[in-house]
Amino acid sequence: MGRSKNTISRRAFFLTSLAAGILISNAALAEKTNVTDGVAVQGYDPVAYFSENAAVKGEASVTAEYNGSTYQFKNAENRDLFLANPSKYAPQYGGYCAFAVSYGDLAPVDPQAFSIVEGKLYLNYSKSIRKRWSADASGNIATGDRNWPSLSQ
């Protein structure tokens, strides 16, 4: 009987530990996203940055959820493109300022201050900050990529 209680206790401990690990793992997968008034990218259409090379305001009636955030789109076509491959269109660093992330900090962005580098969207605090960030985009991206995992928790 004592052996049976130990087996049950070990199994219960194992299952509880496993469940806690899964919850922690899932929480770690959720990336922190820069959200304003409940919307990512301040309501700008992330697909339009690529298709129009412009910051285009999305429509509140055309939305999609990704990584726990709501994104708005100019039209249903852009929304469908996003849903087919959200990681292609979502801004890097959860939509926080790429220059700030390269310095180990989080800062809001001006959606007009964007860059597309090697097929990825980066946003910056302002156009003047974007200019500074762009002077060494590859170096700032490398540093930002190293900093982002700890900042995104």
C-alpha positions as CSV (number, residue, x, y, z in Angstrom):
1,M,0.0,0.0,0.0
2,G,2.9,2.4,0.9
3,R,4.5,1.7,-2.5
4,S,1.2,2.5,-4.3
5,K,1.0,5.9,-2.5
6,N,4.5,6.7,-3.5
7,T,3.8,5.8,-7.1
8,I,0.7,7.9,-7.1
9,S,2.6,10.8,-5.5
10,R,5.4,10.6,-8.0
11,R,2.9,10.4,-10.9
12,A,0.9,13.4,-9.5
13,F,4.2,15.4,-9.1
14,F,5.3,14.4,-12.7
15,L,1.9,15.4,-14.2
16,T,1.8,18.7,-12.2
17,S,5.4,19.5,-13.3
18,L,4.6,18.6,-16.9
19,A,1.5,20.8,-16.9
20,A,3.4,23.7,-15.4
21,G,6.2,23.3,-18.0
22,I,3.7,23.4,-20.8
23,L,2.1,26.5,-19.5
24,I,5.4,28.2,-19.0
25,S,6.5,27.1,-22.5
26,N,3.3,28.5,-24.1
27,A,3.7,31.8,-22.2
28,A,7.3,32.0,-23.4
29,L,6.2,31.6,-27.0
30,A,3.8,34.6,-26.7
31,E,5.7,37.6,-27.9
32,K,5.2,41.0,-26.3
33,T,3.5,43.3,-28.8
34,N,3.4,47.1,-29.0
35,V,-0.4,47.7,-28.8
36,T,-2.1,51.1,-28.9
37,D,-5.8,51.3,-28.1
38,G,-6.0,47.5,-28.4
39,V,-4.5,47.5,-31.9
40,A,-1.0,46.5,-33.2
41,V,1.0,48.9,-35.4
42,Q,-1.4,51.7,-34.3
43,G,-4.0,50.4,-36.8
44,Y,-1.7,50.6,-39.8
45,D,-1.9,47.7,-42.4
46,P,1.3,45.6,-42.0
47,V,0.9,44.2,-45.6
48,A,0.7,47.6,-47.2
49,Y,4.3,48.4,-46.0
50,F,5.4,45.6,-48.4
51,S,2.9,46.0,-51.2
52,E,2.7,49.8,-51.4
53,N,6.0,50.7,-49.6
54,A,3.9,53.0,-47.6
55,A,2.3,53.3,-44.1
56,V,-1.4,52.9,-44.9
57,K,-4.1,53.1,-42.1
58,G,-6.2,49.9,-41.8
59,E,-10.0,49.7,-41.4
60,A,-11.4,48.9,-38.0
61,S,-13.8,46.5,-39.8
62,V,-11.1,44.4,-41.4
63,T,-9.0,42.7,-38.8
64,A,-7.0,39.6,-37.9
65,E,-5.6,38.2,-34.7
66,Y,-2.0,37.2,-34.4
67,N,0.2,36.6,-31.4
68,G,-2.6,37.8,-29.1
69,S,-2.9,41.2,-30.9
70,T,-5.4,42.7,-33.3
71,Y,-4.1,43.9,-36.7
72,Q,-6.1,46.1,-39.0
73,F,-6.0,46.1,-42.8
74,K,-6.8,48.3,-45.7
75,N,-8.9,45.5,-47.3
76,A,-9.7,41.8,-47.1
77,E,-7.0,40.9,-49.6
78,N,-4.3,42.3,-47.4
79,R,-5.9,40.6,-44.4
80,D,-5.9,37.2,-46.2
81,L,-2.3,37.6,-47.3
82,F,-1.4,38.3,-43.6
83,L,-3.3,35.3,-42.3
84,A,-1.6,33.1,-44.9
85,N,1.9,34.1,-43.5
86,P,1.7,36.4,-40.5
87,S,5.3,36.1,-39.6
88,K,6.2,37.5,-43.0
89,Y,4.3,40.7,-42.5
90,A,4.2,41.4,-38.7
91,P,6.8,43.9,-37.6
92,Q,10.0,42.7,-36.0
93,Y,10.5,43.1,-32.2
94,G,6.7,43.1,-31.7
95,G,6.4,46.5,-33.4
96,Y,8.6,48.3,-30.8
97,C,11.3,50.7,-32.0
98,A,14.1,48.7,-33.6
99,F,16.7,51.3,-32.6
100,A,15.6,51.1,-28.9
101,V,15.6,47.3,-29.0
102,S,19.2,47.4,-30.3
103,Y,20.0,49.4,-27.1
104,G,18.2,46.9,-24.9
105,D,15.1,49.0,-24.4
106,L,11.5,49.3,-25.5
107,A,10.0,52.4,-27.1
108,P,6.9,53.3,-29.0
109,V,7.0,54.0,-32.7
110,D,5.8,56.3,-35.5
111,P,4.3,54.0,-38.0
112,Q,5.5,56.3,-40.8
113,A,9.1,55.6,-39.7
114,F,9.5,52.2,-41.2
115,S,12.1,50.2,-43.1
116,I,12.0,46.9,-44.9
117,V,15.3,45.1,-44.6
118,E,15.8,41.7,-46.1
119,G,12.1,41.1,-46.3
120,K,11.3,42.1,-42.7
121,L,9.5,45.1,-41.4
122,Y,11.2,47.4,-38.8
123,L,9.5,50.3,-37.1
124,N,11.3,53.2,-35.3
125,Y,10.4,55.9,-32.8
126,S,10.7,58.7,-35.4
127,K,12.0,59.4,-38.9
128,S,15.2,60.9,-37.4
129,I,15.7,57.8,-35.3
130,R,15.1,55.6,-38.4
131,K,17.9,57.5,-40.1
132,R,20.3,56.8,-37.2
133,W,19.2,53.2,-37.1
134,S,19.6,52.8,-40.9
135,A,23.2,54.0,-40.8
136,D,24.1,50.6,-39.4
137,A,20.9,48.6,-40.0
138,S,22.7,45.2,-40.2
139,G,24.6,45.8,-36.9
140,N,21.5,47.2,-35.2
141,I,19.5,44.2,-36.4
142,A,22.1,41.8,-35.1
143,T,22.2,43.5,-31.7
144,G,18.4,43.8,-31.6
145,D,18.0,40.1,-32.4
146,R,20.2,39.3,-29.4
147,N,18.3,41.7,-27.1
148,W,14.8,40.8,-28.2
149,P,14.4,37.5,-26.4
150,S,14.9,39.0,-23.0
151,L,12.9,42.1,-23.8
152,S,9.9,40.2,-25.2
153,Q,9.2,38.4,-21.9
